Every structure is written in structure tokens, then in C-alpha cells.
Amino acid sequence: MYVLISYDIVDNKVRTKVMKFLKNFGERIQQSVFECELDEPHYHRMKQGVEGMIDDSQDSVRYYRLCRVCMSRVVISGWGEVQEEEEGFEII
């Protein structure tokens, strides 16, 4: 599944920690936005990891699960491109 993740995290150290963690799962496309191609177990592992780092009373993380049809409708203005699933890509 394709997942777009955006976050607004108050504490700089926590925000950096989350950003580094998410790099294990996908591509950072903007300061606080990641695109990830994940199967269900990796999605849940990633989500649980993020939820263990943030403060629910101050921070916000959104997970947008998009289907293939939705992906084909993504429009980008300016630089950048939609991240494509890489053959043989494996998350360790």
C-alpha cells in the first residue's frame, strides 16, 4: 500500500527522531512529509514506532493510505515526482 505521512511535532529532538525513523520506511518528500510503499505488517510496525515517540497531547501525525488509482491522480506543481515502488526494495 502507498502511505503519505505528514507530521507536526512540537519538540525538535522528537521531530528529528521521528524523521530518522521514517527514513527506514520511505522517502522524505518535504520537511514533514514522507511517501512510503509498505505492506500491512511494515505499516503497523512503522505506525507503532511513531506512536511510541510522540506526545499525543501536543503532536499530530497523519497517515493517508492511498490506492493505485489515487496515486495515478497525484499532481505536482514545481519540483519533485511521485515516488514509484522500487523492484526488490526491502525494509530492514
N, C-alpha and C positions, 0 to 999 in steps of 0.2 A: 504494500500500500504506500501511497505517496502522502507524506505528512508535512504540513507547513507549521512551524512552531515560532511563535512570537512571545517575547517576554518583556516585562517591565519589573526590574528588580532594584530595590532601593539601595542596598548595601553593595559598594563597589567590589569587595572581596568575594561576596557570594555571586554577584553577577559574573565576575571573571571565572569563578569555579564552574558555574553552570555553562558558560560559553565553552570552556575547555572540555567539559564532559560531553556536550552536544557535538563537538567536533569528531567524536568517536562514532557518531551515528549518521552524520550527514554533512552538508555543505553550508557554510555560513554565507548568506547572500546579501545581508545588510547588517548593521550594527547589532540588532537584537532579533534577527530573523534567520531561521535555518530551514532548508529543504532537506527532507530525508526520504529515502526509499527503504521501507522496513517491512519485515514480516511481523506477524502478530506477537510472537514471543519477544522480539527485539523492541517492538513498540512499547510493550508493557514494562520491560526492563528499563528502557530509557525514561519513561514517564515516572516510574517509581524512584529512579535515581534523582531526577529533578525535584520531585516532591519531597525527597529527603533533605534537600539542600535549602529550599526556600522557606520564607516566613509567610504562612498563609494569611496573616493579618495585614501584611504590607505589600507583598509581591503578587504578581499576576503572570501566569504562563498560559498561553492558549495553544491548543493542538487542533489544527484543521486537517481532517482526513479527507483527501480528495480522490475521486475516481479517475480513471484514464480519460473519460470523456471530458471531465472538468479540466484536466491537465492540458488537453488539446485546445482549450479556450483561454488559456493564460495569455495575457497581452502585456508586454513590457515596453515602457517608454524610456528612452535613454539607454545607458549601457546595461549589459547583463544578458543572460539567456536562461531559459528553463533548464534545470539540471535533468539530464537523462540518466536512466538506470545504466550502470556500467556492467558489462558482462564479467562474470567471475568476481564481482565485488563481495567481499565478506567482512563482516564486522567482528572484530576480535574482542 
